[in-house]
Amino acid sequence: MGAQPGPGERARAESLAELLGGRGGAIDATLPPLAFAAGWLLGGESLWGGVGAALAVGAAVAGVRLFRGDRPRSVLIGLLAVCVAALIAVRTGRAEDFFLIQVLSNAASALAWAVSIVVRWPLLGVLVGAVLGQRTRWRRDRALRRGYGRASWVWTATYVLRLAVFVPLYLSGQVLALVVARVALTWPLVAAALALSWVVLRRSLPAGHPGLRHPVTEEPATPPR
């Protein structure tokens, strides 16, 4: 039997996709908008047809996520987002307003990720640190903090890209184009961001660094007695 890899080798072999997941949730998030478009078209561009289909599929997705063990809080947040999007569209009477929450959330996310990098609390580090149970230990590792900052720019760019596509389509009322953009810029973009940010993060770490699970913390110097 071959030798087992050490903790540093295991940590470097681990990818952000394995740590954060994201593909399943991103795919689930595209189903209510697809249902909205289908109901809207089949109902002869009926807003109620689209809203009804989106709510039904959103509830079904929530049930499946709970069954497979997802956290109830994240499931409820996802379902609430669909309900709020539907309510906005019904109140305004405009089908494109079903996507207003998506536009606003991407704008807020782009700002939050950019600010987190500037203040040296990159959100990628916060997320990975929470998953690994490190709290803020990763921040005491200068190389790791710098790597998370650089990799966080990848995620900031994804939100900016979505805005560059969504905003013109929303302003021109292109409902079907918004659905296509939502699908194309959700799980494929998340998968690409996971892969690219992992490459950026790994290349930012110096040779011999033990990896994400083992921050090299700088202990304060002991004062002489």
Secondary structure, DSSP 8 states (H G I E B T S, - for coil): ------HHHHHHH--HHHHH--HHHHHHHHHHHHHHHHHHHHTTS-HHHHHHHHHHHHHHHHHHHHHTT--HHHHHHHHHHHHHHHHHHHHHT-GGGGGHHHHHHHHHHHHHHHHHHHTT--HHHHHHHHHTT-TTGGGG-HHHHHHHHHHHHHHHHHHHHHHHHHHHHHHTT-HHHHHHHHHHTSHHHHHHHHHHHHHHHHHHS-TT---TTS-----------
